[in-house]
């Protein structure tokens, strides 16, 4: 029996794999899947682009993107590991532990825009996940 799955092109999958590795390298399979969930949630939200590429490379200002790993070179340098592929497989099979999160940040950030302006949903490992108010 053929079970319905999310489908992404190879290029879209590679973008998700690289973002997950760059953003959640030490957060295990679940942390990496949660990063992918945020991208998917943004695609479905009116406030963000409706493509994976659009979400990942969206600019906040001329010099900054939504995801800091685009600006600091970690995205380009990322080589997805086996956990990234496992996370992608989970997401393609509709796993979603994000509770609708549209944002995340590392917990070592202190006073941030996220904490001042968004509703914290949960923390997984070093990542804190948020939704707009």
C-alpha positions in Angstrom: 0.0 0.0 0.0 1.4 3.4 -1.0 1.2 5.8 1.9 1.0 9.5 1.2 4.2 11.4 2.1 5.3 15.0 1.8 7.4 15.4 -1.3 10.3 17.7 -1.9 12.6 18.0 -4.9 16.1 16.8 -4.5 17.2 20.4 -4.4 14.7 21.3 -1.7 15.7 18.2 0.3 19.4 19.2 0.1 18.5 22.7 1.4 16.6 21.3 4.3 19.5 18.8 5.1 22.1 21.6 5.0 20.0 23.9 7.2 19.4 21.2 9.7 23.1 20.4 9.9 24.1 24.0 10.2 21.4 25.0 12.8 21.2 21.8 14.8 24.4 19.9 14.3 24.6 18.6 17.9 20.9 18.3 18.6 20.3 14.8 17.4 17.7 13.5 14.9 14.8 15.2 16.7 16.4 18.6 16.9 17.2 18.4 13.2 13.7 17.4 12.3 12.3 20.3 14.4 14.4 22.7 12.4 12.9 21.2 9.2 9.4 21.5 10.8 9.9 25.2 11.3 10.7 25.7 7.6 7.6 23.7 6.7 5.5 25.7 9.1 6.7 28.9 7.7 5.9 27.8 4.1 2.3 27.3 5.3 2.1 30.6 7.1 1.0 33.9 5.5 3.9 35.8 7.0 6.7 33.9 5.1 7.6 32.8 1.6 5.8 29.7 0.4 8.9 27.7 -0.8 11.7 26.0 1.0 14.2 28.2 -0.8 12.3 31.3 -0.1 12.0 30.5 3.6 15.7 29.5 4.0 17.1 32.5 2.1 14.6 35.2 3.2 16.3 38.5 4.0 15.5 40.4 7.1 17.6 43.4 6.0 20.0 43.8 3.2 22.8 42.3 5.2 20.9 39.7 7.3 18.8 36.6 6.6 16.1 34.9 8.7 18.7 32.1 9.5 22.0 33.4 10.8 23.8 30.3 9.3 23.2 31.8 5.9 25.2 34.9 6.9 28.0 33.3 8.8 28.9 30.6 6.2 27.8 27.6 8.3 25.0 26.7 5.8 27.4 26.7 2.8 30.0 24.6 4.8 27.4 22.1 6.2 27.8 18.5 5.2 24.6 16.7 6.3 25.2 13.6 8.5 23.1 10.4 8.8 21.0 12.1 11.5 19.9 14.7 9.0 18.8 12.1 6.5 16.9 10.3 9.3 15.2 13.6 10.3 14.2 14.3 6.7 12.7 10.8 6.4 10.7 11.5 9.6 9.4 14.9 8.2 8.6 13.4 4.8 6.4 10.9 6.8 4.6 13.8 8.5 6.4 13.7 11.8 5.9 17.1 13.4 6.9 17.8 17.0 7.0 21.6 16.5 3.6 22.6 18.0 3.4 25.1 15.1 6.7 26.8 15.9 7.8 29.5 13.4 11.0 30.5 15.1 13.9 29.0 17.1 17.1 30.2 18.6 20.0 28.8 20.6 19.5 29.0 24.4 22.8 30.7 24.9 21.5 33.9 23.4 20.6 36.2 26.3 18.4 39.2 25.6 16.9 38.6 22.2 14.1 39.8 19.9 12.6 36.3 20.1 12.3 36.3 23.9 10.9 39.9 23.9 8.4 39.5 21.0 7.3 35.9 20.7 5.6 33.2 22.7 8.0 30.5 23.8 6.6 27.1 23.1 9.2 24.6 24.3 12.9 23.9 24.4 14.6 20.9 22.9 18.3 20.5 23.7 20.0 23.9 23.1 17.1 25.2 20.9 14.2 27.2 22.1 11.1 27.2 19.8 8.6 30.1 19.5 5.4 31.2 17.8 4.1 34.7 17.2 1.8 36.2 19.8 
